[in-house]
Amino acid sequence: MQLRLTENRTRLWTSVLALGAASAIGGGALVAFVHPLAPFAAVLGLIAGAVVMSSMPLGLYAVIAVAVLLPFGALPINLGFNPTFLDLALVAVFAMWFARTALRQTETRFVGTPLGLPVLAFMILAVFSFIAGLAYAPVNTQVIRQFVEVLAAIAFFFVIVNVAQTRAALRQLILALILAGFVAAAIGIALYFIPRDWAMTLLSALRVFKYPTGDRVLRFIDDDPANPMRAVSTSVDPNVLGGLLILVTALTAPQLFAAQPLLPRKWIAVMWVTMFGCMVLTFSRGALLGLVIALAVIATVRYRPILAVIILGAAIFLLLPFTQDYVGHLLDAFTASDRATQMRLGEYKDAFTLISRYPLFGVGFGGSPDLDTYLGVSSVYLLMAEEMGLLGLGAFLIAMGAFFNHVWRAWFAGGARDEFLAPILLGLAGALLGALIGGVVDHYFFNLKFIHAVVLFWLFVGLGMATIRLAAVDNAPARL
């Protein structure tokens, strides 16, 4: 017995020493080849991963926090590629969801919602177009990985509608989005107004997470430092930040005048003003137009005071001297007199050429098979038609049309009378409407390079259907 005990102790100490040696070697390698802070980041990542895997709500909060606040953050460890924090959070959430389903730890059965079939059809067409596109252009491992990430982002819809099945769960997810959006906007405004050298230094500190560094982290109109700077927060690109702000600003707007706001109204007002102010500083014209139209629709449906806010904001823009450059930048888009707009028009013309040659299923996600065309355009609809053809684009539009049809029916079937669900449903629908309008001139909501934007888009769709389902259940006639 004593001999066996001694052997066990020896094995334990050997294992501890081996683990310590491996950690020391790994940490030293990270310091030498990656960054001095990389070992600390790795340890924090392991701790965060363990916390996220312990709870489904924590996993969902992690997805929201990463997608909003650190969307391009990646582990400082090269595994042939650098896994992003968003990848890890999504894997954790899907793993927990599948495990709960397999072990029957959920009290309710799988929920697809009426939108499940159109979403699934869209995903199947995406896979078909990807495979068919291999005949036109080869793909590398990075494209394959990014395509799988896009599929996971769309499938996140099913996770959300199955998890947000109670008012409490829905409330927490909406609050997480609003708070994360506020923090992102506050960071964007702070970085905009502090000295540029400070902003460059702070943003460059994210290089340990594979973010860009140096003067590339600051963005300007027409990429000219002589022009006004554009807010980027931690989204790298001001247009991508604008797309995020469409979603969270429109989502928050109804809470300003809701009978039962999710937070005290004064704090909601501070958050909304911060989000809208950051949107203005992005100088993202498509995003601003999408947001304003979304707010106008929300105001028309129920919350009329938002119209006064829009009119007041428009008056300030048109009359104040220091906003004239911004007004001129907006007008340039309608007259096509600036370089960015002219480049977009050129992209649209080339996109129509490519789509006309491969109209049904597109060319896939690898590249264009023709030397005189290219894959990529600043419009989510044209990009979708390039990659998946008109059938893929049609499937997406049918899914979105079905979503707004369900919103319309739920609103008049009793959702409008629910003081808790009504502002949430209207905010989610308005946010998605704004995103779809912004998508006319931007491409981030269906793009292999902006997985976080795809995740956020389908997160909002899932939350919208979860809200509709709750409204239907709560307003169903009682059975005798």
GUKOL-729625 format. One line per field, with one value per residue (C-alpha): x, y, z; residue number from 1. Coordinates in steps of 0.05 Angstrom, whole numbers, plus 5000, padded with zeros to 4 digits. Last residue first. Layout:
x (X,...)
y (Y,...)
z (Z,...)
num (NUM,...)
This chain:
x (3773,3833,3856,3858,3929,3956,4015,4033,4028,4067,4121,4127,4131,4187,4225,4216,4247,4302,4321,4322,4364,4413,4412,4438,4487,4519,4526,4558,4606,4626,4652,4704,4659,4606,4532,4514,4578,4559,4543,4502,4436,4453,4437,4364,4367,4401,4348,4292,4328,4333,4261,4238,4279,4256,4183,4187,4221,4174,4113,4139,4134,4073,4035,3978,4017,4031,3956,3941,3956,4030,4036,4010,4057,4117,4100,4097,4163,4196,4164,4191,4260,4258,4231,4287,4339,4311,4308,4381,4399,4357,4385,4455,4490,4557,4542,4470,4492,4542,4489,4442,4494,4518,4589,4613,4659,4677,4714,4702,4745,4786,4725,4718,4702,4725,4720,4651,4605,4597,4523,4468,4417,4445,4516,4531,4481,4507,4578,4557,4510,4569,4613,4561,4550,4625,4631,4574,4609,4674,4636,4605,4673,4705,4656,4608,4555,4501,4464,4528,4559,4498,4517,4589,4564,4520,4579,4622,4565,4562,4608,4564,4499,4437,4427,4452,4415,4351,4358,4368,4306,4265,4289,4276,4207,4192,4214,4157,4108,4123,4073,4076,4098,4153,4181,4178,4215,4267,4280,4285,4335,4375,4380,4400,4453,4481,4484,4518,4572,4604,4623,4615,4540,4532,4573,4522,4465,4495,4512,4442,4412,4454,4439,4365,4363,4396,4343,4288,4307,4322,4279,4227,4155,4110,4159,4180,4256,4252,4227,4295,4340,4331,4340,4405,4430,4418,4437,4497,4526,4520,4554,4611,4620,4619,4672,4719,4764,4703,4738,4711,4714,4694,4712,4763,4747,4788,4862,4878,4852,4823,4764,4735,4784,4801,4849,4874,4918,4964,4997,4966,4915,4882,4912,4892,4961,4953,4899,4949,4947,4878,4904,4966,4927,4876,4931,4965,4898,4887,4821,4757,4746,4773,4722,4665,4681,4690,4622,4590,4620,4598,4527,4522,4544,4491,4436,4454,4460,4393,4360,4390,4368,4297,4290,4312,4265,4207,4216,4232,4298,4338,4304,4294,4366,4398,4359,4382,4454,4447,4460,4525,4545,4535,4577,4632,4632,4643,4700,4734,4727,4753,4813,4827,4834,4782,4788,4749,4694,4680,4687,4627,4579,4601,4592,4527,4499,4521,4488,4425,4421,4429,4373,4328,4343,4324,4260,4242,4257,4214,4151,4186,4239,4229,4260,4221,4212,4239,4311,4360,4344,4416,4422,4387,4429,4493,4473,4460,4524,4566,4531,4545,4618,4631,4600,4644,4707,4692,4677,4743,4777,4819,4885,4901,4950,4943,4976,4966,4952,4878,4835,4797,4760,4692,4719,4663,4599,4611,4653,4602,4543,4577,4599,4529,4504,4556,4538,4465,4484,4525,4590,4621,4628,4664,4713,4726,4738,4790,4824,4824,4852,4909,4921,4920,4970,5015,5008,5029,5102,5079,5081,5148,5189,5134,5090,5149,5165,5094,5094,5160,5138,5070,5102,5151,5095,5053,5112,5128,5055,5052,5117,5091,5028,5064,5111,5053,5019,5082,5090,5019,5030,5092,5055,5000)
y (5510,5532,5604,5645,5658,5726,5701,5647,5691,5748,5700,5672,5742,5760,5696,5713,5782,5754,5705,5760,5804,5747,5736,5807,5805,5740,5767,5830,5788,5748,5809,5781,5727,5780,5780,5837,5874,5893,5966,6010,5973,5941,6005,5994,5922,5944,5998,5947,5900,5954,5975,5903,5895,5961,5948,5879,5906,5966,5919,5863,5898,5942,5886,5919,5922,5848,5832,5804,5870,5869,5794,5799,5855,5821,5755,5792,5826,5758,5728,5786,5774,5700,5714,5766,5715,5661,5710,5728,5655,5643,5707,5679,5655,5691,5748,5754,5758,5811,5850,5846,5863,5923,5948,5898,5838,5783,5807,5816,5822,5759,5715,5657,5706,5687,5635,5646,5616,5640,5655,5603,5628,5690,5672,5718,5772,5770,5786,5845,5871,5869,5909,5964,5963,5968,6029,6062,6047,6078,6141,6145,6139,6190,6246,6278,6224,6279,6240,6218,6287,6314,6274,6299,6371,6363,6337,6395,6441,6414,6466,6524,6499,6505,6442,6392,6425,6426,6352,6334,6373,6340,6271,6284,6310,6247,6206,6239,6198,6131,6084,6061,6127,6136,6067,6080,6146,6114,6060,6114,6153,6090,6069,6139,6141,6073,6093,6159,6131,6195,6153,6215,6217,6145,6162,6217,6168,6117,6169,6200,6131,6114,6180,6173,6101,6125,6178,6129,6081,6014,5963,6015,6000,6052,6057,6127,6122,6046,6054,6082,6027,5976,6031,6052,5980,5957,6020,6028,5961,5981,6047,6011,5970,6035,6065,6005,5978,5960,5978,6050,6072,6145,6182,6238,6300,6312,6330,6259,6235,6164,6191,6215,6194,6131,6120,6049,6050,6103,6049,5982,5932,5883,5814,5808,5830,5887,5916,5965,5999,6025,6060,6088,6114,6147,6179,6205,6231,6273,6254,6271,6212,6159,6182,6181,6111,6085,6113,6081,6013,6020,6039,5981,5933,5961,5958,5888,5861,5893,5858,5791,5800,5819,5760,5711,5743,5743,5669,5628,5663,5598,5562,5623,5644,5577,5572,5642,5622,5579,5642,5655,5582,5584,5647,5614,5554,5603,5635,5568,5549,5617,5610,5539,5562,5563,5544,5584,5566,5493,5505,5552,5494,5474,5544,5554,5490,5508,5577,5546,5500,5560,5598,5538,5532,5605,5596,5533,5565,5627,5594,5581,5525,5507,5444,5415,5448,5432,5432,5384,5329,5304,5311,5378,5405,5380,5410,5478,5475,5458,5512,5564,5543,5541,5610,5639,5607,5633,5702,5703,5691,5630,5651,5608,5552,5544,5611,5635,5708,5690,5734,5799,5823,5835,5862,5905,5886,5815,5800,5826,5793,5726,5730,5747,5685,5642,5672,5656,5583,5574,5540,5541,5617,5614,5561,5602,5665,5629,5600,5668,5702,5652,5663,5739,5734,5691,5741,5802,5799,5790,5736,5702,5711,5722,5667,5620,5634,5620,5554,5533,5553,5521,5456,5456,5468,5413,5365,5385,5374,5308,5285,5308,5267,5207,5208,5215,5155,5114,5132,5112,5046,5032,5048,5000)
z (4580,4539,4546,4483,4458,4476,4517,4468,4406,4439,4462,4392,4362,4411,4393,4320,4330,4374,4319,4266,4312,4323,4248,4236,4294,4270,4199,4226,4268,4207,4171,4122,4092,4076,4085,4133,4114,4043,4039,3992,3990,4056,4092,4074,4099,4163,4174,4165,4213,4266,4256,4265,4328,4357,4341,4373,4435,4441,4436,4481,4549,4539,4505,4467,4401,4405,4404,4335,4301,4319,4309,4238,4219,4251,4216,4150,4166,4176,4114,4071,4102,4085,4015,4005,4025,3980,3922,3932,3930,3868,3836,3841,3903,3900,3852,3875,3948,3930,3892,3951,4004,3965,3963,3911,3909,3861,3800,3725,3662,3677,3682,3732,3789,3858,3913,3942,3890,3819,3819,3824,3773,3739,3720,3661,3680,3751,3729,3686,3740,3789,3742,3737,3813,3826,3780,3817,3883,3857,3837,3907,3941,3894,3907,3858,3855,3863,3917,3953,3949,3986,4048,4047,4038,4099,4138,4117,4137,4207,4238,4215,4248,4204,4163,4214,4272,4232,4214,4287,4308,4253,4274,4348,4332,4292,4352,4390,4348,4380,4348,4276,4247,4298,4286,4211,4218,4263,4210,4156,4198,4213,4140,4118,4172,4152,4079,4094,4140,4166,4227,4271,4259,4282,4345,4361,4351,4398,4451,4446,4454,4515,4551,4536,4560,4624,4634,4619,4675,4643,4606,4592,4614,4582,4524,4502,4503,4498,4427,4406,4435,4379,4327,4359,4368,4297,4258,4304,4282,4209,4223,4258,4194,4154,4200,4191,4246,4290,4356,4356,4283,4282,4218,4214,4174,4111,4109,4131,4063,4062,4022,4089,4143,4181,4239,4252,4190,4221,4263,4279,4252,4301,4311,4385,4408,4358,4403,4431,4363,4381,4443,4408,4349,4394,4435,4372,4347,4409,4443,4407,4361,4409,4461,4411,4387,4457,4477,4416,4432,4505,4484,4436,4491,4538,4486,4463,4534,4551,4493,4514,4586,4568,4521,4576,4626,4577,4565,4504,4485,4482,4424,4381,4394,4377,4312,4290,4305,4242,4202,4239,4235,4160,4156,4199,4151,4094,4132,4143,4070,4047,4093,4070,3999,3944,3871,3819,3769,3782,3857,3850,3847,3918,3946,3908,3937,4007,4001,3972,4033,4080,4045,4049,4124,4134,4094,4136,4203,4192,4218,4284,4288,4361,4389,4448,4515,4584,4561,4595,4545,4546,4471,4471,4528,4494,4427,4460,4501,4440,4398,4451,4461,4386,4378,4434,4404,4334,4362,4400,4333,4319,4287,4227,4214,4289,4302,4373,4389,4395,4351,4360,4297,4330,4396,4424,4387,4364,4426,4476,4439,4434,4507,4529,4492,4527,4595,4581,4564,4627,4648,4579,4583,4650,4624,4561,4602,4644,4583,4548,4610,4610,4535,4544,4601,4557,4499,4539,4516,4444,4391,4378,4440,4491,4462,4459,4532,4551,4514,4544,4614,4606,4580,4638,4688,4658,4660,4732,4753,4716,4749,4817,4808,4781,4841,4889,4857,4861,4935,4949,4913,4954,5019,5000)
num (480,479,478,477,476,475,474,473,472,471,470,469,468,467,466,465,464,463,462,461,460,459,458,457,456,455,454,453,452,451,450,449,448,447,446,445,444,443,442,441,440,439,438,437,436,435,434,433,432,431,430,429,428,427,426,425,424,423,422,421,420,419,418,417,416,415,414,413,412,411,410,409,408,407,406,405,404,403,402,401,400,399,398,397,396,395,394,393,392,391,390,389,388,387,386,385,384,383,382,381,380,379,378,377,376,375,374,373,372,371,370,369,368,367,366,365,364,363,362,361,360,359,358,357,356,355,354,353,352,351,350,349,348,347,346,345,344,343,342,341,340,339,338,337,336,335,334,333,332,331,330,329,328,327,326,325,324,323,322,321,320,319,318,317,316,315,314,313,312,311,310,309,308,307,306,305,304,303,302,301,300,299,298,297,296,295,294,293,292,291,290,289,288,287,286,285,284,283,282,281,280,279,278,277,276,275,274,273,272,271,270,269,268,267,266,265,264,263,262,261,260,259,258,257,256,255,254,253,252,251,250,249,248,247,246,245,244,243,242,241,240,239,238,237,236,235,234,233,232,231,230,229,228,227,226,225,224,223,222,221,220,219,218,217,216,215,214,213,212,211,210,209,208,207,206,205,204,203,202,201,200,199,198,197,196,195,194,193,192,191,190,189,188,187,186,185,184,183,182,181,180,179,178,177,176,175,174,173,172,171,170,169,168,167,166,165,164,163,162,161,160,159,158,157,156,155,154,153,152,151,150,149,148,147,146,145,144,143,142,141,140,139,138,137,136,135,134,133,132,131,130,129,128,127,126,125,124,123,122,121,120,119,118,117,116,115,114,113,112,111,110,109,108,107,106,105,104,103,102,101,100,99,98,97,96,95,94,93,92,91,90,89,88,87,86,85,84,83,82,81,80,79,78,77,76,75,74,73,72,71,70,69,68,67,66,65,64,63,62,61,60,59,58,57,56,55,54,53,52,51,50,49,48,47,46,45,44,43,42,41,40,39,38,37,36,35,34,33,32,31,30,29,28,27,26,25,24,23,22,21,20,19,18,17,16,15,14,13,12,11,10,9,8,7,6,5,4,3,2,1)
